[in-house]
Amino acid sequence: MSYKLDLSALAGLDRSEHGGVTRQLADFFVDAIDGGRLEPGDQLPPTRELAAAADVNHLTAARVYRRLAELGYVTASVGRGTFVSARAAAAAETGDGEWQSYVLPERRVSYAAEVLQDQFRTAQQDDIISLAVGWPTPRLYPVRELRAISDEVFADAGGEALGYLSAEGLPELREELARRGAAAGFATSPEEIIVTSGARQGLDLVARAVLGPDDVAVVESPTFTGLLTSLEDTGARVIGIPVDEDGFDVDALERVLARHEVKLCALQPACHNPTGRDLVGPRRERLLELAQERSFFVLEDAVYATLRYEGTEPQRLRAGAPAHVVYVDSLSKTVGGGLRIGWIAARGPIRGRLAALKMAADVHTSSLDQHIAARYLAAGHHDRQLERALPYYRERRDALMAALERHLAGEWRATTPAGGHHVWVTLNRPVPERALYNEALRHGMTFTPGGATMVEPGPQTSLRLSFGLLDPDELDEGVRRLAVALRAVRRYDRLAATAPLS
Ligand SMILES: Cc1ncc(COP(=O)(O)O)c(C=O)c1O
């Protein structure tokens, strides 16, 4: 194959500068792309050809292409090669910070992390109907109550509300959470509680406290994308366990345990994100037996457990094995995600490790916010907040199910979720997930692609559709746009299948 560039120019590289060869090679391609000699879609020579032409080793050539990819100039496709990306023009406008990518350590951004960032970006765009984020609606935020409580906090505690705290958090908040924990089954004393900056930080601290690069963790697949990112960032091997109508598949876990020494098993036993399912009684018991017999930690994430529209709330898993289950929760889904009040409940040596990691991460969660949260909970506002929230979200869940029936009849299957903010939809006939995502964006809607929530994407196409932030008519319009996008992707697929080979 011939490539557009004459690589003989690479013979004159200046090899005296440390690290300079990678930079000079990358600059060679950047100049060619910026100067229009290489255009979007053009293929770059294979790394072995580049290595030979520049008289560098193969690893250096591979590093050059990785740097170009980080700068947004190229995209690599396994088995096909490296191509100038369509975004190359935008990458050229990044200003004078490009040198940094030669100095910063290499960092692979996973599909889950990429999608998570995109979800936050598109959710703030006015022209896009985002069914991608599980955010609560600002309409229900208890603004009046929190405003009055903030005044009270400053009147009563004065400057103390702004002082430093221990890493574990404000004693009054820990006591209030432990009181609630005794009723729900997640904690027995304030000593077990560590206040965190949202559940996301709780998940991350637990992953880092338990896992190192040679360890094995298992997790529900699909799951919350942020949890996947935290588990993968530890360098541990992460194995996905399917979720069916009875929740996390404990038989599949037993098969994994027969082959691996598992250190951490992460799951959401109630109102699971994204399927909305609960872990049924016999599976709960078996999971706890296994954790005790085989000595592994269970990470129980319960951020959606109280957002239940049908059925009764089961006891938290931690009640059955408090030394093995580490519990993570937050006020994000019921009060407001921006408050960033979450907590962990744990006992034994892991508790001290978690407090040390929390201290290293951000010393402690904002004192003022902890004072406010403690009073908000103690005054009973939270229970009233839940009473208001449940019918509001139930109506939106039903509106989303009706919109699916109206616009996509015969195309999908899903179980109506008993709780949470999401519907997990699987298409009856698969389509390329990224193509559907891009087409949907073009039509002004987004969803969470199922592959980003899974350890290893399967052959089916699944979508997580979230209903918390939108009104019934917006949900209907979002699904209508999705249906238009799906029809378009099916049409392209048919055209591609019938096009004559050139
Ligand atoms: C299952 C699950 N766990 C944890 C989190 C993180 O919650 P927080 O906003 O409290 O960090 C989320 C957020 O979407 C979630 O869906």
The ligand as an SDF file (V2000), in Angstrom:
LIG
                    3D

 16 16  0  0  0  0  0  0  0  0999 V2000
  -25.3840    3.2560   41.0540 C   0  0  0  0  0  0  0  0  0  0  0  0
  -24.6820    4.5500   41.3330 C   0  0  0  0  0  0  0  0  0  0  0  0
  -23.7840    4.6140   42.3230 N   0  0  0  0  0  0  0  0  0  0  0  0
  -23.1420    5.7550   42.6090 C   0  0  0  0  0  0  0  0  0  0  0  0
  -23.3890    6.9050   41.9130 C   0  0  0  0  0  0  0  0  0  0  0  0
  -22.6490    8.1640   42.2710 C   0  0  0  0  0  0  0  0  0  0  0  0
  -23.4700    8.9810   43.0530 O   0  0  0  0  0  0  0  0  0  0  0  0
  -23.0040   10.3820   43.6340 P   0  0  0  0  0  0  0  0  0  0  0  0
  -23.5860   11.4340   42.7600 O   0  0  0  0  0  0  0  0  0  0  0  0
  -23.5210   10.4110   45.0300 O   0  0  0  0  0  0  0  0  0  0  0  0
  -21.5200   10.4310   43.6250 O   0  0  0  0  0  0  0  0  0  0  0  0
  -24.3210    6.8950   40.8810 C   0  0  0  0  0  0  0  0  0  0  0  0
  -24.5780    8.1260   40.1020 C   0  0  0  0  0  0  0  0  0  0  0  0
  -25.1910    8.1360   39.0860 O   0  0  0  0  0  0  0  0  0  0  0  0
  -24.9930    5.6870   40.5850 C   0  0  0  0  0  0  0  0  0  0  0  0
  -25.8860    5.6120   39.5990 O   0  0  0  0  0  0  0  0  0  0  0  0
  1  2  1  0
  2  3  1  0
  2 15  2  0
  3  4  2  0
  4  5  1  0
  5  6  1  0
  5 12  2  0
  6  7  1  0
  7  8  1  0
  8  9  2  0
  8 10  1  0
  8 11  1  0
 12 13  1  0
 12 15  1  0
 13 14  2  0
 15 16  1  0
M  END
$$$$
